[in-house]
Amino acid sequence: MKKIQIGTSSIEASQLALGCMRMAGLSTEKAKEVVTASMEVGINFFDHADIYGDGESERLFGEVIRGLNVSRDQLYLQSKCGIRKGYYDFSKEHIISSVEGSLQRLQTDYLDVLALHRPDALMEPDEISEAFYKLKKSGKVRFFGVSNFAPSTVELLQQSLSDKLIVNQLQFGLQHAGMVSTNMNVNMENETGINRDGSVLDYMRLKQLTVQAWSPYQFGYFDGVFINHPDFKELNDCLQSIANRYQVTPTVIATSWINRHPANIQTIVGSMNPERIKEISQSTSVELTRQEWYELYQASGFKLL
């Protein structure tokens, strides 16, 4: 498994991370199989959030890790907070309380990364800074990041922080490639040229924040998976053709397409199927050519000028 540096931190983690949102509802034995399969292929970074299964995903993961007797320094644990029922909350009290709950459920003394889950329109950067400072000083959080943040919101928050943010989770994949298509249509009077994200991908590279790609195989707003979907015949034909060249599966190629981008993206894999996790792990060994990358981009419905 290829390792990448996470932001400007000291973390050297697997390029693939396991997203644990769907872990809630699994039996302890099934969850153990998922975590074991992930570690066997070299995944050492696990992404959580306090709202996943109302905390059940974290609780189950903590139980599994304790049962496996895995040394804490072999894992990187990330959790997110800020989403509450009906509103977002970046208050100092809620951030600290959320971390305390996550630590208890995960059965650990610290998080490697804490990320703010969705932008809170009422956020007070100085208040967030106080929460982060307290968590860092107490040893409960090593590094901090954000999720679904625009460049300007990152800047607004960063100016109050003593520590540099290291990650921003963003949806990215073959059916969510607006982050790259906008810049290739700059100054064009077409739909693709509309800048909806403030050139967030370039900004992440300039500021050396790691992009963590979530839901990489989805299309629309959780409408489904595009791989083997009849509505995406051109894309799937292209995926299969390239997969045949490398003797892997279309899912591996769809993941390799993300890995190929020079932003050094960390892809969050949300599968709870051990065999599928093993399959996807092959993606970090496949280096797509520039031509293949663009073939897939265009087969996804994005056109070059």
ABEGO torsion letter per residue (X at the ends): XBBBBBEABABBBBABBBBAAAABGBBAAAAAAAAAAAAAAGBABBBBBAABGGGAAAAAAAAAAAAAGBBAAABBBBBBBGBBBGBBBABAAAAAAAAAAAAAAAGBABBABBBBABBBAABBAAAAAAAAAAAAAAGABABBBBBGBBAAAAAAAAAABABBBABBBBBBEAABAAAAAAAAABGBBBAAABBAAGGAAAAAAAAGBBBBBBGAABBEBGAEBABGBAABAAAAAAAAAAAAAAGBBAAAAAAAAAAABAAGBBBBBABABAAAAAAAAAAAABBBBAAAAAAAAAAAGBBBX
